[in-house]
């Protein structure tokens, strides 16, 4: 009898060790660990904030186990939601991970959302990395008598502004900052407000900046005190700038011209400077001469010229004797190849 009971207990022990339904499928903690290690999610190095097995289908006869999961995570710059189908297969050694593939969960669509707009320190670092000289109206400065060679202008950031909140939603994430840059030239000071646009890449999970189109730029220009003085062209022409307007957009000036036959003529008037934009969004300046109300002439110049003393160097010099009085003085005044500051 005792022997029979011992045999029965031994059989029960063997059954408990070998029976029990065989190897168990991966529990939820293991499924989560497998998803977190999947390269499509792991590269983000996100901290998991929530994990859910939405549904699961285990077929021991077919030796398959499929879990449909959704995981939520966060990094310093964005939150992320991803859904994956996780497949396991039963081998002799037990259940093993076979495949992880994305799947669409209509209740929790895949998403990457920025946790905040671009920070001011990041915007400033981007702006300071730019070659700001190319965004001024003049890439180089040249003025006979003040600069013998062209001098690069770098520009100085004087202000950053952020007038509107960033737009962040499931479809869009964008932001705009404005950078105020000051340029100092030999005869002209300029302030330009440049838009810096940011967009959020929902795949990379990062903000990317770009400089706005030139047509979006705004700004102003002012003449500086270096213009005041006497400018001459040999013994024929003197042009005297007597004072800069308080707002810096014009100056009072007088000119004196001696003809080749000894006749002389002179006049006084006002030069006004205006910053304009053409249909292509390119900036240029208009210098207008006015001798008390009558519009005599005006001259437009772009990034190849410096106001108000320089012609485009590719423009041939004209024969002064072929021009009338006003055009002659005006042309000479604007030509950096001819006018030299004398005092």
Buried (B, 14 or more C-beta within 10 A) or exposed (E): EEEEEEEEEEEEEEEEEEEEEEEEBBEEEBBBBBBBEBEEBEEBEBEBEEBBBBEBEBEEEEEBBBBBBBBBBBBEBBBBBBBBBBBBEBEEEEBEBBEBEEBEBEEBEBEBBBEEBBEEEBBBEBBEEBEBBEBBBBBBBBBBBBBEEBEEBEBEBEEBEBEEEBEBEEEEBEBBBBBBBBBBBBBBBBBBBBBBBBBBEBEEBEBEBEBBEBEBBBBBBBBBEBBBBBBBBEEBBBBBBEEBBEEBBBBBBBBBBBEEEEEEEEBEBBBBBBBEBEEEEBBBBBBBBBBEEEEBBBBEBEBBBBBBBBBEEEEEEBEBEEBEBBBBBBBBBBBBBBBBBEE
